Amino acid sequence: PPPPPRTNPTMKLAILTALLGTAAAFLPAPLAGVPHRAPTFLREGEDAAEEPAAEPEAFGDASKRISGLTSGVETIFTSEEISRVLPHRYPFLLVDKVVEYEAGKKAVGIKCVTVNEPQFTGHFPDKPIMPGVLQVEALAQLCGVMCLRMEGIDPEALFLFAGVDGVKWKRPVVPGDTLVMEVELKKWNARFGLAKASAIATVDGEVACEVKQMTFAVGKFD
């Protein structure tokens, strides 16, 4: 058979040049005015190398930083002032302080849960958890602080549970937790001494307990 035709070197060069030009058309063109930057992982390493190492905290700075998180929280009623309103005493006084208060409308209070409380010896010995009924009782006492300060209430009046509806517990409350409680007065009948309120308690921003409605009787009882 006859030998294959020989390709002209000039033709090869022309074909190669055409192929390279076609491929270049599909490559992204650099943006005008945007400097070339190294790959992200290289830049992250460079940025980390440029940042100075953080200096260790001096002794006492950590406690100041953490305690400072509540520096803007004002105490409206102290434990001593609450004891002048509520008849409850240890181990059943479950409101440590009131930090927000609108007379006849709502109140926000604090209950600091500690392992020294007697209910934890039996609830439960190896897994202390604040009983749900005591969480509701703490909310009721906070509402009592508000209602027993209402205008026209006898200083010797008692504040008694008359009913509770729609209670839900969302997470356990354990020693070391700070129970932040909020109650809102929905109805107040001064003539019959009846109050209705809703309540919620949280720990670290999470709902621990909520009550749709609590009903109370306020007055002097034989």
C-alpha positions in Angstrom: 0.0 0.0 0.0 1.1 3.6 -0.6 2.7 5.3 2.4 0.4 7.7 4.4 0.6 11.3 3.5 3.1 13.3 5.5 1.7 16.2 7.5 3.3 19.6 7.0 4.9 20.9 10.2 3.5 24.3 9.5 0.0 22.8 9.4 0.6 21.0 12.8 1.5 24.3 14.4 -1.6 26.0 13.0 -3.8 23.3 14.3 -2.2 23.4 17.8 -2.5 27.2 18.0 -6.2 26.9 17.1 -6.9 24.3 19.8 -5.2 26.4 22.4 -7.2 29.5 21.5 -10.4 27.5 21.7 -9.6 26.2 25.2 -8.6 29.6 26.4 -12.1 30.9 25.5 -13.6 28.6 28.2 -11.2 29.8 31.0 -12.6 32.4 33.5 -11.1 35.8 32.8 -9.5 37.6 35.8 -11.7 40.4 37.2 -10.4 43.9 36.5 -9.0 45.6 39.6 -9.2 42.5 41.8 -5.8 41.4 43.0 -4.8 37.8 42.9 -5.2 36.1 46.3 -3.8 32.9 47.6 -6.1 29.9 48.2 -8.3 30.2 51.3 -6.5 27.6 53.4 -3.2 29.4 52.8 -4.7 32.8 53.7 -6.3 31.4 56.9 -2.9 30.2 58.0 -1.3 33.5 57.2 -4.1 35.4 59.2 -3.6 33.1 62.2 0.1 33.7 62.1 -0.4 37.5 62.1 -2.8 37.5 65.1 -1.0 37.9 68.4 -1.6 35.3 71.1 -4.2 36.3 73.7 -2.8 37.1 77.1 -3.9 34.9 80.0 -6.4 36.4 82.4 -5.0 37.7 85.7 -6.3 36.1 88.9 -9.7 37.4 89.7 -10.6 38.5 86.1 -12.6 35.3 85.4 -14.8 35.7 88.4 -15.3 39.4 87.6 -16.2 38.6 84.0 -18.7 35.9 84.9 -20.4 37.8 87.8 -20.5 40.9 85.6 -23.0 39.1 83.3 -25.7 40.0 85.9 -24.4 43.4 86.8 -27.3 45.1 85.1 -30.0 43.2 87.0 -31.5 45.3 89.8 -32.8 43.8 93.0 -36.3 45.3 93.7 -37.1 43.2 96.8 -34.5 41.4 98.8 -35.0 38.2 100.7 -35.6 40.1 103.9 -38.3 42.3 102.2 -40.0 39.2 100.8 -40.1 37.7 104.2 -42.1 40.7 105.4 -44.7 40.0 102.8 -44.9 36.2 102.6 -45.6 34.1 105.7 -43.4 31.3 104.4 -40.1 30.4 106.2 -37.3 27.9 105.7 -37.4 25.4 104.2 -40.5 26.5 102.3 -39.6 30.1 101.3 -38.8 29.6 97.6 -38.2 33.1 96.3 -34.8 34.6 97.0 -35.3 38.0 95.4 -37.5 40.0 93.0 -35.6 41.7 90.1 -38.6 43.2 88.1 -41.9 44.4 89.4 -44.9 46.2 88.1 -47.5 46.7 90.8 -50.7 44.7 90.0 -49.3 43.4 86.7 -46.2 41.2 86.8 -43.1 40.3 88.6 -39.8 38.5 87.9 -38.1 36.6 90.7 -35.0 34.4 91.3 -34.8 31.1 93.1 -31.2 29.8 93.6 -31.3 26.0 93.8 -28.8 24.4 96.2 -28.0 20.9 97.2 -28.5 21.8 100.9 -32.3 21.9 100.5 -33.9 19.1 102.4 -36.1 17.8 99.6 -32.9 16.5 97.8 -32.2 13.9 100.5 -35.1 11.9 99.1 -35.7 13.4 95.6 -33.5 11.7 94.6 -30.6 10.5 96.8 -28.3 9.8 93.8 -29.9 12.2 91.3 -31.1 15.4 93.0 -33.9 17.0 91.0 -36.2 19.9 92.2 -39.7 18.5 92.4 -42.1 19.9 89.8 -44.6 20.8 92.5 -42.0 22.9 94.3 -41.3 24.8 91.0 -45.1 25.6 90.8 -45.0 26.5 94.5 -42.1 28.9 93.9 -44.1 30.6 91.0 -47.1 30.8 93.3 -45.1 32.5 96.0 -43.8 35.0 93.5 -47.4 35.8 92.6 -48.1 36.1 96.3 -45.5 38.8 96.7 -47.4 40.8 94.0 -51.0 40.1 95.2 -50.3 40.7 98.9 -49.0 44.1 98.1 -52.2 45.1 96.3 -54.0 48.1 97.6 -56.6 47.3 100.3 -55.1 43.9 101.2 -55.1 43.2 104.9 -51.5 42.9 106.2 -52.5 39.6 107.9 -54.1 38.1 104.8 -53.1 34.7 103.5 -52.5 33.8 99.9 -53.8 30.3 99.2 -53.9 28.1 96.1 -57.4 27.6 94.7 -56.5 25.9 91.4 -53.9 25.3 88.7 -54.3 24.4 85.0 -52.1 23.7 82.1 -48.8 22.9 83.8 -45.9 21.6 81.7 -42.4 20.8 82.7 -39.8 21.0 79.9 -36.4 20.2 81.6 -35.1 19.1 85.0 -34.0 21.7 87.6 -31.0 20.6 89.6 -28.8 22.0 92.4 -26.6 24.8 91.0 -29.4 26.1 88.7 -30.8 29.6 88.9 -34.6 29.4 88.4 -35.7 32.7 86.8 -39.5 33.0 87.3 -42.0 35.3 85.8 -45.7 35.7 86.7 -48.3 37.9 85.2 -51.6 38.8 86.8 -54.5 38.2 84.5 -57.5 38.8 86.7 -58.0 40.4 90.1 -61.4 40.4 91.9 -60.9 42.5 95.0 -64.4 42.0 96.3 -64.0 38.2 96.5 -60.3 38.1 96.9 -59.6 36.0 93.8 -56.6 36.2 91.6 -55.7 34.5 88.3 -52.2 34.5 86.9 -50.0 32.8 84.3 -46.4 31.8 85.0 -43.2 30.6 83.5 -39.8 29.5 84.9 -36.5 29.2 83.0 -33.0 28.0 83.5 -30.1 29.3 81.3 -32.7 30.7 78.9 -34.6 27.4 78.5 -38.1 26.9 79.7 -38.2 24.6 82.7 -41.8 25.0 83.8 -44.8 26.9 82.5 -48.3 27.3 83.9 -51.2 28.4 81.8 -53.3 29.5 84.8 -53.1 29.6 88.6 -56.0 30.7 90.8 -55.6 32.1 94.3 -57.8 33.1 97.2 -56.5 36.1 99.2 -58.0 37.0 102.6 -58.2 36.1 106.2 -59.2 32.5 106.9 -60.3 31.0 110.3 
